[in-house]
Amino acid sequence: MTLMEYVTKFNELSRFAPYLIDTPQKKNDKFIRGLNHYLSKSVLPFDNESFDRVLDLALKFENKEK
């Protein structure tokens, strides 16, 4: 699954359990835990950033991985 496919699925499923991502930190934690090992390890130091920043970094790391 590509990162963008994961983001789409993450956003779709998040609507069913909004209490799991009701703070920026919770949202980042859930998102990062669902990434593959390389991406998760790469963006984990930035988990206190905004979700958009974490996503942007994950996209950059994914492109670097290819």
N, CA, C and O of each residue as an XYZ file, in Angstrom:
264
protein
N       0.856     -1.166      0.000
C       0.000      0.000      0.000
C       0.907      1.237      0.000
O       1.849      1.335      0.787
N       0.608      2.150     -0.876
C       1.386      3.388     -0.909
C       1.002      4.269      0.278
O      -0.011      4.045      0.939
N       1.815      5.249      0.523
C       1.528      6.163      1.623
C       0.211      6.902      1.396
O      -0.577      7.062      2.328
N      -0.028      7.344      0.187
C      -1.274      8.070     -0.082
C      -2.498      7.157      0.059
O      -3.559      7.611      0.486
N      -2.361      5.893     -0.291
C      -3.458      4.939     -0.068
C      -3.707      4.781      1.434
O      -4.852      4.728      1.884
N      -2.619      4.708      2.195
C      -2.738      4.602      3.648
C      -3.413      5.848      4.228
O      -4.281      5.736      5.093
N      -3.019      7.024      3.756
C      -3.613      8.274      4.238
C      -5.116      8.286      3.967
O      -5.906      8.662      4.833
N      -5.499      7.879      2.778
C      -6.919      7.829      2.429
C      -7.671      6.884      3.359
O      -8.729      7.232      3.883
N      -7.126      5.693      3.561
C      -7.761      4.705      4.438
C      -7.792      5.207      5.886
O      -8.797      5.047      6.578
N      -6.703      5.807      6.335
C      -6.627      6.359      7.689
C      -7.731      7.396      7.905
O      -8.422      7.374      8.923
N      -7.886      8.291      6.951
C      -8.917      9.331      7.062
C     -10.323      8.743      7.020
O     -11.205      9.187      7.755
N     -10.535      7.751      6.167
C     -11.850      7.103      6.091
C     -12.202      6.422      7.408
O     -13.301      6.604      7.931
N     -11.275      5.645      7.939
C     -11.544      4.889      9.162
C     -11.617      5.786     10.391
O     -12.319      5.471     11.352
N     -10.904      6.883     10.363
C     -10.903      7.806     11.506
C     -12.285      8.387     11.779
O     -12.594      8.757     12.912
N     -13.098      8.465     10.765
C     -14.452      9.005     10.952
C     -15.302      8.110     11.849
O     -16.254      8.580     12.472
N     -14.964      6.826     11.919
C     -15.744      5.881     12.714
C     -15.336      5.857     14.185
O     -16.072      5.340     15.026
N     -14.172      6.412     14.494
C     -13.700      6.424     15.882
C     -12.965      7.731     16.166
O     -11.769      7.724     16.454
N     -13.677      8.844     16.084
C     -13.007     10.141     16.245
C     -12.348     10.329     17.614
O     -11.407     11.111     17.750
N     -12.840      9.615     18.620
C     -12.252      9.727     19.955
C     -10.821      9.193     19.998
O     -10.063      9.520     20.911
N     -10.451      8.375     19.015
C      -9.086      7.850     18.973
C      -8.081      8.868     18.443
O      -6.874      8.721     18.635
N      -8.587      9.891     17.780
C      -7.698     10.907     17.206
C      -8.184     12.313     17.562
O      -8.055     13.240     16.762
N      -8.737     12.464     18.751
C      -9.341     13.749     19.111
C      -8.349     14.822     19.561
O      -8.754     15.939     19.883
N      -7.073     14.500     19.586
C      -6.032     15.507     19.825
C      -4.980     15.344     18.734
O      -4.848     14.263     18.160
N      -4.239     16.391     18.445
C      -3.185     16.268     17.425
C      -2.174     15.170     17.765
O      -1.714     14.451     16.878
N      -1.833     15.042     19.041
C      -0.860     14.021     19.438
C      -1.405     12.615     19.201
O      -0.692     11.750     18.693
N      -2.654     12.386     19.562
C      -3.264     11.070     19.335
C      -3.321     10.750     17.843
O      -3.040      9.626     17.427
N      -3.686     11.749     17.047
C      -3.775     11.535     15.599
C      -2.409     11.166     15.033
O      -2.293     10.223     14.250
N      -1.388     11.897     15.422
C      -0.042     11.585     14.946
C       0.403     10.204     15.404
O       0.968      9.441     14.621
N       0.151      9.878     16.668
C       0.549      8.567     17.189
C      -0.098      7.433     16.401
O       0.579      6.487     15.999
N      -1.396      7.529     16.184
C      -2.102      6.479     15.431
C      -1.586      6.388     14.005
O      -1.373      5.296     13.478
N      -1.387      7.541     13.388
C      -0.908      7.577     12.011
C       0.483      6.957     11.904
O       0.727      6.118     11.036
N       1.381      7.363     12.771
C       2.763      6.881     12.719
C       2.830      5.384     12.993
O       3.618      4.676     12.367
N       2.012      4.897     13.920
C       2.029      3.455     14.224
C       1.583      2.601     13.047
O       1.927      1.422     12.968
N       0.819      3.190     12.133
C       0.354      2.439     10.973
C       1.298      2.464      9.783
O       1.074      1.767      8.793
N       2.350      3.264      9.876
C       3.315      3.344      8.775
C       4.229      2.125      8.771
O       4.348      1.422      9.774
N       4.869      1.884      7.633
C       5.854      0.804      7.609
C       7.022      1.184      8.519
O       7.157      2.340      8.921
N       7.849      0.214      8.833
C       8.911      0.409      9.823
C       9.836      1.569      9.460
O      10.154      2.400     10.310
N      10.264      1.625      8.213
C      11.189      2.676      7.780
C      10.574      4.064      7.962
O      11.202      4.956      8.533
N       9.354      4.241      7.480
C       8.711      5.551      7.586
C       8.388      5.900      9.038
O       8.568      7.040      9.466
N       7.921      4.926      9.774
C       7.597      5.155     11.177
C       8.825      5.633     11.943
O       8.765      6.611     12.688
N       9.931      4.935     11.751
C      11.181      5.291     12.417
C      11.660      6.678     11.984
O      12.222      7.426     12.785
N      11.437      7.010     10.729
C      11.909      8.284     10.182
C      11.114      9.483     10.687
O      11.687     10.544     10.934
N       9.809      9.328     10.842
C       8.986     10.479     11.245
C       8.700     10.533     12.743
O       8.204     11.546     13.236
N       9.001      9.469     13.469
C       8.716      9.441     14.908
C       9.316     10.630     15.668
O       8.653     11.159     16.560
N      10.535     11.070     15.355
C      11.074     12.232     16.084
C      10.249     13.518     15.892
O      10.415     14.482     16.639
N       9.378     13.523     14.905
C       8.579     14.710     14.600
C       7.124     14.561     15.046
O       6.257     15.300     14.578
N       6.852     13.619     15.939
C       5.463     13.334     16.309
C       4.768     14.489     17.024
O       3.543     14.487     17.144
N       5.521     15.465     17.496
C       4.906     16.635     18.138
C       4.595     17.755     17.154
O       4.057     18.793     17.539
N       4.930     17.548     15.898
C       4.632     18.526     14.851
C       3.159     18.395     14.450
O       2.449     17.526     14.956
N       2.714     19.247     13.556
C       1.340     19.142     13.059
C       1.198     17.884     12.199
O       2.183     17.349     11.690
N      -0.035     17.430     12.049
C      -0.274     16.251     11.216
C       0.192     16.497      9.787
O       0.786     15.618      9.163
N      -0.077     17.685      9.274
C       0.350     18.006      7.905
C       1.865     17.924      7.763
O       2.375     17.464      6.741
N       2.575     18.369      8.782
C       4.048     18.302      8.753
C       4.509     16.845      8.786
O       5.412     16.469      8.038
N       3.912     16.033      9.629
C       4.266     14.611      9.705
C       4.005     13.937      8.363
O       4.829     13.160      7.881
N       2.862     14.236      7.765
C       2.532     13.666      6.461
C       3.530     14.117      5.402
O       3.996     13.304      4.602
N       3.858     15.392      5.391
C       4.824     15.919      4.431
C       6.174     15.220      4.577
O       6.793     14.844      3.581
N       6.622     15.051      5.799
C       7.893     14.363      6.033
C       7.819     12.905      5.589
O       8.758     12.392      4.981
N       6.719     12.246      5.888
C       6.555     10.849      5.478
C       6.618     10.727      3.957
O       7.231      9.798      3.430
N       5.987     11.661      3.257
C       6.039     11.647      1.789
C       7.464     11.836      1.289
O       7.885     11.171      0.342
N       8.199     12.729      1.913
C       9.595     12.952      1.516
C      10.439     11.712      1.770
O      11.251     11.327      0.929
N      10.250     11.086      2.931
C      11.002      9.876      3.234
C      10.610      8.725      2.313
O      11.457      7.918      1.931
N       9.338      8.648      1.957
C       8.895      7.596      1.041
C       9.571      7.769     -0.315
O      10.023      6.792     -0.911
N       9.641      8.997     -0.804
C      10.297      9.252     -2.089
C      11.785      8.959     -2.024
O      12.376      8.500     -3.001
N      12.388      9.222     -0.878
C      13.810      8.948     -0.694
C      14.072      7.440     -0.682
O      15.123      6.977     -1.126
N      13.111      6.692     -0.174
C      13.227      5.237     -0.048
C      13.227      4.556     -1.413
O      13.810      3.484     -1.575
N      12.578      5.174     -2.389
C      12.439      4.554     -3.714
C      13.719      4.621     -4.512
O      13.765      4.145     -5.646
